Amino acid sequence: MKRSTDVRSRRTALQCQASFMVVFPALRALRFGQAYAAGKSFLQTGRPAKGGDSTNLPATATGGGSDDAGGNSGNGGGKGPSKKELDEFGEDEDNMLGKAEAEELCRAKGIELPQDFLEAAMDNGLRTIVLEEYIRLQGTTFAGWLARTFPAFRDRLIEDPRFFFKIGAEIIIDVCCATVAEVRKRGEKFWGEFEFYLSDLAVGMVLDIVLVTLLAPVAVIGKYPKAVEATGVKRMLARVPSAVFAPSEHGHPRYRAIDRSLCIVVKALEYSLAGLVCGFAGQGFANGLMTIKRNMQGASENDVDIPSATNTALTWAFFMGTSANVRYQLVYGLEHLVEITVAKKIPAAASATTLIARLANNVIGGENFIDMARWTGIQ
């Protein structure tokens, strides 16, 4: 595919111009993020934020669990980890709910207790803060449905109330910047090369969701993480945090320096796999559209060469495992730093940081990909 020699400088200018078109629409998402922001204080302290509705926990729940939580009596059946395992994974002071308490709380709110929550409550106890946040999620239509349907999203929403806001900000910024840049760059050829735009847009949106999701912390719903029961390599991988700067709290292991270092390697592999699959699928989709169009309309002297889907996928894999991995780790670290400092007094600072950091990251990432695409020869 022919490219002008000043693609990088033009793309930088266009993305900077696009930033003004991105920030203001994205600010509309602040209300959605703030809907969960109040839950952040509860997740960190184990108490509802000021002004938030209390779910009126039973008196026994605030006392640290009842007799029907396993480990405290013979009814639960859970034996709990050994002292060595507790030293390795850590033990916190979060309140635990037994089966009767959890079911009573859910009945009072008119919701059904998820099966894995019930199993945790019957074993060694269900974390009060987890059930509290799950109940809060049921107050919103889409988030409530998502929490009931997809446990993977549910556990991330519980641990990070701003999870949806981060995904939304990432997609809005990426789509707006990419669209403005593509329209300006391709000019009159935009519609003739529309399949390339669709391919890049589809791949970008999927990767936005994957990137944010893979780094998002996952809630530990029971007293102990599942890693307690793992052995060998599984236990080692279970100790790896979701992100290098992820905190060790609410049932998560006490992360060591080696665990955080290994996180870079694990995420590089995960990101590379995501880039490989999405890159191959996206370029294959674009190539298919080009082939269909040329069969219907005939060949033209302005037709560009059909890129190799394999080379494109390998480029995406390399880009995701190196540049994207490091950049998104830094973005997560900055967001977390603001959340535990400035945002405690100024909640809106967390959302503003997300918008600014992810906008800058998008511009830098675009430049990195162009350089890498030229180096590998796909552009």
Secondary structure, DSSP 8 states (H G I E B T S, - for coil): ----TTHHHHHHHHHHHHHHHHHHHHHTTHHHHHHHHHHHHHHHHSS--TT-------TTGGGT--TTSBTTBTTS------HHHHHHH------EE-HHHHHHHHHHHT----HHHHHHHHHT-EEHHHHHHHHHHTTSHHHHHHHHH-HHHHHHHHH-TTHHHHHHHHHHHHHHHHHHHHHHHHGGGTTTTHHHHHHHHHHHHHHHHHHHHHHS-----BSS-GGGG--HHHHHHHTS-SSTT----TT-----HHHHHHHHHHHHHHHHHHHHHHHHHHHHHHHHHHHHHHHHH---TT------HHHHHHHHHHHIIIIIHHHHHHHHHHHHHHHTTGGGT-THHHHHHHHHHHHHHHHHHHHHHHHHHHHHT--
